[in-house]
Amino acid sequence: MPSLIDIRRRIRSVKNTQQITKAMKMVSAAKLRRAQDRVISSRPYGALLRKVLANVAAAAASDESVGENPLLARRTERRILLVLITGDKGLAGAFNSTLIKTAQRFSGEHGGAAIRMELIGRKGRDFFRKRGAAIAGEHVGLAGKVVYADLAAIARRAMELYGNDEIDAVYLLYNEFKSVMAQKVVLNRVLPLEVPEQTEPVDYLYEQPPAQMLGALLPKYVEMEFYRALLESAAAEHAARMTAMDAATSNAGEMIEKLTLYMNRVRQASITKEIIEVVSGAAAAE
């Protein structure tokens, strides 16, 4: 049976851990509000960009030069670039492990293809670097302050590889922010591009030929997909960490209650033992 000093030391240690997890929860909650605002504000722009792209593509459908665009070229997927977006830190529940498992499953399902990985985030980079995966690029610290120029540079590099016929497909793998309690793993193929279908035709007046405008819009669309993916991932990471730290704080409280009850029982048993020894000694003296 542990001594009272050991139990008190354990309770003090759990209380210190509880203070840390509570502070981390508050920090994640503050960061989540800002990240959530950025995600919500980016979604209408992405939806409008897809709508404009669909209308321009419909107007340029009759132009034979559209099929010559390298971003629309379709090839057998023998060489794949997988862009994996994970977090830079842990303590976020299953946020990173779910993405890593999905990436491993993707590699298993495409066993006949040569897969190169573009790793955004320290957790994914460390995991696949230790396992000798084919890494095309590493990017750490981008989720702390999401900047469009950083993601646009990664997207342009992926488009350059695709346009030079060095890869046959580009996939994005990330966590999409749904709510504080839920994140959704998304595996999205961004190259070759799937031009959105036109739902509500809009009669535009084009100063430039529609095919030329389509060629200018497609790279912007790919860059926006990369940027929006990191925004979604950053918000989902803060939400997952806030939820995990809230659960850890509650678990620490329950452990403190159990240890306190156990300490009281040990103390009571010790006092009872001392009383019995005193009474026994007095009876023996008589």
N, C-alpha and C positions, 0 to 999 in steps of 0.2 A: 504494500500500500504506500503510495507516495506521501511525502510529508506535507504539512500545511504550507511550508515555504515554497515547495515546488509547485503546488497548486496555485498559490498567489502569483508566483512568477509567470505561470502559464496564462492566468487571467489577464495580467498586465500586458503580456505579449499580444494576446488576442485583441485587447482594447486598442492597442497601438495600431494593429493591422486594420481594425474597424475604422479608425480615424483616417487612415490613408485611403481606404476604399471609398469612404464617404466623400473625401476631398476630390478624388478622381472622378466620382460620379458627377459632382457639381461642375467640375471643369469640362467634362464631356457634354453636359447639358448646355453650358454656355456656348461651346463650339458648335454644337448641333444646331442651335437656333440660327447661327450665321450660315452654316453650310446648307441647311434646309431652305433658307431664303434664296440662296444662289441657285439651288436645284430647281425650285419652283419657278424662278424667274427665267431660267434657261429653257424650260420645256416649251413654252409658247413659241419662242424663236425657232427651236428645232422643228416643231410641227409646221410652222409657216414656211420654213425653208424646204421641207419635204413637199409641201403643197405647191410652191412655186416651181420646184424641180419637176414635179409630175406634169404641170401644165406646159413647161418649156419642152420637156421630153415629148409630150403629145404633139406639140407644134412642129418639132423637128423630126418626127417619125418618118416623114416622107423623104428626108434628106439621106442619101446613101453614105455620106461622109460620117454620119453618127456612128456607124458600125466600126469605123477605123479608130475610134477613141480607145487608147490602151487600157483605160480603167474599166471598160465594158467588155474586154476580151475574155472569153471563157476557155479555160484549159483544164485538162485532167489534173486533179489535185495530187501531184506527186511531191511537190515541195510546198510546205505550209509554214506560214509565220503566225504563231500564236502570241498575241499581246495579252499578257496576264497582269491584272491590276490587283495588288494586295496592299495591306497596310505596312507601315514602317515599324509599328509597335504591336505588342501582344496584349494580353489581358482584355480581349474583346470577344470572349466566348469562342464559338466555332466560325467566326468571320473568316479567318485566314485558312484554317484547315479545310473548310468546305471548298474553297476555291482551289486549293492545291490538289485535293482529291479529284475534283472535276477535271483539272488539267491533266492529271495522270490517267484518268479514264478516257479523256479525249485522245491522248497519245496511244492508249491501248486500242481504241476503236479505229485509229488510222495507222495501224502498225506497218502498212506497206508504204507509207509516205515518210519523207525526211522532214522532220518537224524542227524548226528553229523557234526560239522563244525570245520575245522582247519583254523584259521583266520590269515592271513599274512597282516599286515597293520593296523594302528590305526583307520582309518575311519570305516572299516568293523567291527573291534573288538568292538568299542564303540557302533555302531548301534545295533548289535545283542546281546551284553551284556545287554543293557538296556531293550531288549525285551525278555529276559530269554531264549534265544536259547540254545540248547545243544552244548556246546563248548568243543571240544576235546583238543585244544591247541591254544595258542596265541603267536604271534611273531610280534614285533614292531621294526622298525629301520633297517630291513634287506635290504630295497630298496636303502638306502643311499649309501651303499657300498656292492654290491652283491658279496657274497663269496660262492664258490661252496660247501664248507664243511657244511655251515649252511643249505643249501637246501638239501644236501645229507642226513643229519641227519633227517630232516622232512620226506624225502622220505623213508628212512629205517624204520622209525616208522610206516608209513602207510603200508609198505610191511609186517612188523611184525604183525600188527593188522589183515591184510588180510590173512597172512599165518596161524595165530592162529584161524581162523574162527570166529573172533570177528566182522568183517564187510564183506559185500558181494560185494561191489563196491567202487571205489575211482574215484572221478571226480575233474578235475582242472577247475577253472573259473577265467579268467583273461582277460585283454585287450592286444591284439596283435598290435604291432607297424606296421602300413602300410605306413604312410607318416606323415609329419608335420601336415597336416590338417585332417587326418583320422586315427581312431583306430577301431579295430574290436573286439567285444566281442567274446571270444572263450570258449566253454564248451566242454572239452575233457575228455573222460573216459580213465584213465591210468591203472586201474585194474578192472577186469581181462585184461591181456594184449592182444591186437590184434597184432599178429606177422605180420609185413609187408609182402606183397606178393612179390615173386621174379619176377623181370622184365627182367633183363639181367643175365642169369646164369654165374657164375664164378667158374672155376674149381680150388678149393683150395686144398692144401695139408695139411691135419690136422695131427698134432702131437698127439693131444688128441682126444678122441671120440667127434663127433659133438654135441651129446646130453650134454656132460659135458661142452663144450664150450658155448652152448646155456644157460645152467644154470648159467654160470658166466656172460654172457652178459646181460641177462634180468634185473638184479638189476641195472646195470650201465645205461641201457636204461631208466629205470624209474627215476633214479637220474638226468639224463640229461634232461628229460622232465620237472622236477620241476625247475631245474636251468635255463633252457631256458625260461620257463614261467615268472620267475621273471625278467629276463633280458628284455623280451619283454614288461612287465608291466612297468618297470622303464623308458624305453625309451618313451613309450606311455604317461606316466604321465607327463614327461617333455614337450613333444610336446603339450599335451592338455593345460598345464599351460601357455606355451608360447603363444599359440593361444588366450587363455582367457585373458591374460594380455595385449596382443596387442589390442584386442577388447575393453577392459576397458580403455586403454590409448586413443584410438580414441573417445570413448564415452565421456571421460572427456574433451577432446578438444572441442567437439561439445557443451557440456554444458557450458564451459567457454565462447564460442562465444555468446551463447544465453543470458547468464547472463550479459555479457558486453554490448550487445545491449539493454537489458532491463534496465541496470544501466544508459546508456546514455539517454534513453527515460525519466526515472524518473528525471534525472538531468535537462533535457530540460524542462520538465513540471514544475519543481521547479523554474527554472529561469524565465520562462514565467509568472508564478504566481506572482513572486516578481515584475516583470516589470509592470504587470497590477495593482498591489497594489500601486506602486509608481506613475503611471500615474493617477490612480483614486484619490489618495491623493492630487496630484498637482491640478487636476481639481476641487476638492472640496474646496481647499484653495482659488481659484480664485472666 
